[in-house]
């Protein structure tokens, strides 16, 4: 299909639906419309699992785009050594330091898991800024305002506090020493309360802001902005909900981005490959990208085998349930889960580089790959 047939409205509507998914699912469950048990929930969890698994190694697909990698300003050693550290240190921590008995403790494992969960939810929220940026490009033709960016970042911070508040107490009771537990539990409870208050304030602030600048919003961009700010509201207001919807919504957003990237790339002008110095730094593609893709296949297959293919077990293995690492002595599962967390951290790290739109070279790549979104007249920027 020619790039001119890529319609911004279809792209934006798809991103809106993906962003609204967590709210729609969690509200439906809270209202009893969608039961938590039974066949519907099992099929939904299977879809959640597939999307959550698939979007992480999909990052490496982007790293195979030479137009992207030739413009990266990040030093090559950071592209190689930092991912290597993630994929070796995290499995080591989980395998060596995880409790081997009921009375064993490990503060290091506790900090590792809580740190990962906090970074994961911060990463989820940060992507919502990009979703809103694409929503405001057409027909508004404007950038995300500083207030919009601030509120979405605030929601991401609140989510990091909220997920630690939800899973932290059980993980602390299981893995923390007595001294650490006495300090950590009050801080976790305080952070959860702060996250709840922050979410309430941000939703109220977003509604007031949209009312004040209502002429600069279409229905779609208003809904996208609201859903981006309220993305994690169920985490604070409905703690018994199925919070696997967050990685599902995030993963769907990501796969939509990649689908349109692929469609645009197929019909883009072939890059000029005459300058060999402009290619990806030597060794990154050979020693990082392809090995990580193979490792991702190994991890997913291993998790499936160890958990006997049970959906609930896989979700737990991905860190989405409070029963994480609940079987001391299962060393094979611990190694696989450590590799999975390492792969997730590589995904977070590479995404923070790939989508760094304030970098001129990354912005040029974005405008090339998503050119169909930039062919609209500019409109006034709301107050910031």
C-alpha positions in Angstrom: 0.0 0.0 0.0 1.4 3.4 -0.8 2.3 5.6 2.1 -0.3 8.2 1.1 -3.0 5.7 1.9 -1.9 5.5 5.6 -4.7 7.5 7.3 -3.7 9.4 10.5 -7.3 9.0 11.8 -7.1 5.2 11.7 -3.7 5.2 13.4 -4.9 7.6 16.1 -8.1 5.7 16.8 -6.2 2.4 17.1 -3.8 4.0 19.7 -6.8 5.5 21.6 -8.4 2.1 21.9 -5.2 0.5 23.1 -4.8 3.3 25.7 -8.3 3.0 26.9 -8.1 -0.8 27.2 -7.0 -1.0 30.9 -9.7 1.4 32.0 -12.4 -0.4 30.0 -11.4 -3.9 31.3 -10.9 -2.9 34.9 -14.1 -0.8 35.1 -16.0 -3.7 33.5 -14.6 -6.1 36.1 -15.4 -3.7 39.0 -19.0 -3.4 37.7 -19.4 -7.1 37.3 -19.9 -6.9 33.6 -16.8 -8.9 32.9 -16.4 -11.8 35.4 -12.9 -12.5 36.7 -13.3 -16.2 36.4 -14.4 -18.5 33.6 -13.6 -18.9 29.9 -13.8 -15.2 29.0 -11.1 -14.3 31.6 -8.9 -17.2 30.5 -9.0 -16.1 26.9 -8.4 -12.5 27.8 -5.4 -13.5 29.9 -4.1 -15.5 27.0 -4.3 -12.4 24.7 -2.7 -10.3 27.5 0.1 -12.8 27.7 0.7 -12.9 24.0 0.8 -9.1 23.5 3.0 -8.6 26.6 5.5 -11.2 25.5 5.6 -10.2 21.8 6.2 -6.5 22.2 9.4 -6.8 24.3 11.6 -8.6 21.7 9.9 -6.4 19.0 12.2 -3.6 20.2 15.0 -5.4 18.4 13.0 -5.1 15.1 13.4 -1.4 15.3 17.2 -1.7 16.0 17.4 -3.4 12.6 16.2 -0.2 10.9 19.4 1.3 9.5 17.9 4.7 9.1 17.4 4.7 12.9 20.6 3.2 14.0 22.9 5.3 11.8 21.7 8.4 13.5 22.1 7.2 17.1 24.2 9.5 19.2 24.5 7.0 22.1 28.0 5.6 22.4 28.4 2.0 21.1 29.7 0.8 24.5 26.4 1.8 26.1 24.5 -0.1 23.4 26.5 -3.3 24.2 27.7 -3.2 27.8 24.5 -2.0 29.5 22.3 -4.7 27.9 25.0 -7.2 28.7 24.9 -6.2 32.3 21.1 -6.5 32.5 21.1 -10.0 31.0 23.9 -11.3 33.3 23.5 -9.5 36.6 19.7 -10.0 37.0 19.8 -13.8 36.5 22.8 -14.0 38.8 20.9 -12.1 41.6 17.8 -14.2 41.4 19.7 -17.5 41.1 22.4 -16.9 43.8 20.5 -14.6 46.3 17.0 -15.9 46.2 15.9 -17.6 49.4 16.5 -21.4 49.5 14.2 -22.0 52.4 11.2 -20.6 54.4 13.4 -18.8 56.9 15.8 -17.3 54.4 15.7 -13.7 53.4 17.2 -11.6 50.6 17.0 -7.8 50.6 18.9 -7.7 47.3 16.2 -9.7 45.5 13.5 -7.6 47.1 15.1 -4.3 45.9 15.7 -5.9 42.4 12.1 -6.9 42.0 10.6 -3.7 43.3 13.0 -1.7 41.3 12.0 -3.6 38.1 8.3 -3.2 38.8 8.7 0.5 39.4 10.7 1.0 36.2 8.3 -1.1 34.2 5.3 1.0 35.2 7.2 4.3 34.6 8.0 2.9 31.2 4.4 2.1 30.5 3.3 5.7 31.4 6.1 7.4 29.4 5.0 5.7 26.2 1.6 7.5 26.7 3.4 10.8 26.0 4.3 9.5 22.6 0.7 8.3 22.0 -0.6 11.7 22.8 2.0 13.4 20.6 0.8 11.4 17.6 -2.8 12.2 18.5 -2.2 16.0 18.5 -0.3 16.0 15.2 -3.4 15.8 13.1 -5.6 17.7 12.8 -4.3 20.0 15.6 -0.8 20.1 14.2 0.7 20.9 17.6 3.1 19.5 20.2 2.3 18.0 23.6 2.2 21.0 26.0 4.4 21.1 29.1 1.4 20.7 31.3 0.2 17.6 29.4 3.7 16.1 29.6 3.9 16.9 33.3 0.5 15.2 34.2 1.3 12.1 32.2 4.8 11.8 33.8 3.1 12.4 37.2 0.7 9.5 36.5 3.7 7.3 35.6 5.4 8.2 38.9 2.1 7.5 40.7 1.9 4.1 39.0 5.5 3.2 40.1 4.5 4.1 43.7 1.2 2.2 43.3 2.6 -1.0 42.0 5.2 -1.1 44.8 2.5 -0.3 47.3 0.3 -3.2 46.0 3.0 -5.9 45.7 5.6 -4.5 48.1 4.1 -5.6 51.4 3.9 -9.3 50.5 7.3 -9.3 48.8 8.8 -7.6 51.8 7.3 -10.1 54.2 8.6 -12.9 52.1 12.1 -11.7 51.3 13.2 -8.8 53.6 15.2 -9.2 56.8 13.5 -8.0 60.0 15.5 -4.7 60.0 14.7 -4.0 56.3 11.1 -4.9 56.8 10.6 -2.5 59.7 11.9 0.4 57.5 10.5 -0.6 54.1 6.8 -1.3 55.0 6.0 2.2 56.3 7.8 3.7 53.3 5.8 1.5 50.9 2.5 2.4 52.6 3.4 6.1 52.4 4.4 5.8 48.8 1.1 4.1 47.9 -0.9 6.8 49.7 1.1 9.5 47.8 0.5 7.7 44.5 -3.3 7.6 45.2 -3.4 11.3 46.1 -1.3 12.1 43.0 -3.6 10.2 40.7 -6.7 12.1 42.0 -5.0 15.4 41.7 -3.8 14.7 38.2 -7.2 13.6 36.9 -8.8 16.7 38.4 -6.0 18.9 36.9 -6.3 17.3 33.5 -10.1 17.9 33.4 -9.7 21.5 34.4 -7.0 22.0 31.8 -9.1 20.5 29.0 -12.0 22.6 30.0 -9.9 25.7 29.9 -8.4 24.9 26.5 -11.3 23.0 25.1 -11.1 24.7 21.7 -7.7 23.2 21.1 -9.0 19.6 21.6 -10.9 17.3 19.4 -12.9 14.5 21.0 -10.2 12.0 20.1 -7.3 14.0 21.5 -9.3 14.9 24.6 -10.1 11.2 25.2 -6.5 10.2 24.5 -5.1 12.7 26.9 -7.6 11.7 29.6 -7.0 8.0 29.2 -3.2 8.7 29.3 -3.5 10.5 32.6 -6.0 7.9 34.0 -4.2 4.9 32.5 -3.2 3.6 36.0 -6.3 4.8 37.9 -7.6 1.2 38.5 -4.2 0.4 40.2 -5.1 3.0 42.9 -8.9 2.7 43.0 -9.4 -1.0 42.3 -6.5 -2.9 44.0 -8.3 -6.3 43.5 -8.5 -5.8 39.7 -6.7 -7.7 36.9 -3.7 -5.3 36.5 -2.3 -7.4 33.6 -4.4 -5.0 31.5 -1.6 -2.4 31.8 1.1 -4.4 29.9 -1.6 -5.4 27.4 -2.6 -1.9 26.7 1.1 -0.8 26.5 2.0 -3.8 24.3 -0.9 -3.0 21.9 0.2 0.6 21.6 3.7 -0.6 20.8 2.6 -3.2 18.2 0.5 -0.5 16.5 3.5 1.8 16.3 5.6 -1.0 14.8 2.9 -2.0 12.3 2.7 1.5 10.9 6.5 1.8 11.0 6.6 -1.4 8.8 4.0 -0.2 6.4 5.7 3.1 5.9 9.1 1.5 5.7 8.1 -0.8 2.9 7.4 2.1 0.6 10.0 4.6 1.8 12.9 5.6 -0.4 15.8 3.2 0.1 18.5 4.6 2.3 21.8 5.7 0.9 24.2 3.0 2.0 27.2 4.5 0.5 28.7 5.8 3.7 29.8 2.7 5.7 30.7 4.8 8.6 27.1 5.7 9.1 26.0 2.2 9.8 25.2 0.8 13.2 28.4 0.6 15.4 30.4 -2.5 14.6 29.4 -5.4 16.7 26.0 -4.1 18.0 23.9 -5.9 15.4 26.0 -9.1 15.5 26.7 -9.3 19.2 23.5 -7.8 20.7 20.5 -7.6 18.4 20.4 -11.1 16.9 21.5 -12.9 20.1 18.8 -11.0 22.0 16.2 -12.2 19.5 17.3 -15.8 20.0 17.5 -15.3 23.7 13.9 -14.0 23.7 12.7 -17.2 22.0 14.6 -19.3 24.5 13.2 -17.4 27.5 9.6 -17.5 26.3 9.8 -21.2 25.4 11.5 -22.0 28.7 8.9 -20.2 30.8 6.2 -22.0 28.9 7.9 -25.4 29.6 8.6 -24.8 33.3 5.1 -23.6 34.0 3.6 -26.4 31.9 1.8 -23.8 29.7 -0.5 -22.6 32.5 -1.6 -19.0 31.8 -1.6 -18.0 35.5 1.9 -19.4 36.0 3.2 -17.5 33.0 1.7 -14.3 34.2 3.3 -14.9 37.6 6.6 -15.7 35.9 6.5 -12.3 34.1 6.2 -10.5 37.4 2.5 -9.6 37.1 1.4 -11.4 40.2 2.3 -11.1 43.9 3.4 -14.7 44.0 6.6 -13.9 42.2 9.4 -16.3 43.1 7.1 -18.1 45.5 8.7 -21.5 45.0 12.1 -21.5 46.7 14.3 -24.1 45.2 13.0 -24.0 41.7 16.3 -22.8 40.3 15.6 -23.3 36.7 12.5 -21.0 36.9 14.6 -18.4 38.8 17.2 -18.3 36.0 14.5 -18.0 33.3 12.7 -15.2 35.3 16.0 -13.4 35.7 16.6 -13.6 32.0 13.1 -12.3 31.4 13.6 -9.4 33.7 16.9 -8.7 32.0 15.3 -8.7 28.6 12.6 -6.4 29.9 15.3 -3.9 31.2 17.0 -4.0 27.8 13.6 -3.2 26.2 13.2 -0.2 28.6 16.8 1.0 27.9 16.6 0.8 24.1 13.2 2.4 24.0 14.5 5.3 26.1 17.1 5.8 23.3 15.0 5.0 20.2 12.1 7.3 21.1 14.2 10.2 22.4 12.5 12.7 20.1 14.3 15.7 21.5 17.4 14.4 19.8 17.5 15.9 16.3 18.6 12.7 14.6 15.9 10.7 16.3 13.3 13.3 15.4 14.4 13.2 11.8 14.0 9.4 11.8 10.5 9.7 13.3 9.4 12.3 10.7 10.7 10.0 8.0 9.0 6.8 9.2 5.7 8.5 10.2 5.7 11.2 7.5 1.9 10.7 6.9 1.3 12.2 10.4 3.2 15.5 9.7 1.2 16.6 6.6 -1.2 18.8 8.4 -1.5 22.6 8.9 -0.4 23.9 12.3 -2.8 25.2 14.9 -2.4 27.2 18.0 -0.5 25.7 21.0 -2.4 25.6 24.3 -0.9 27.3 27.3 2.0 25.6 28.9 
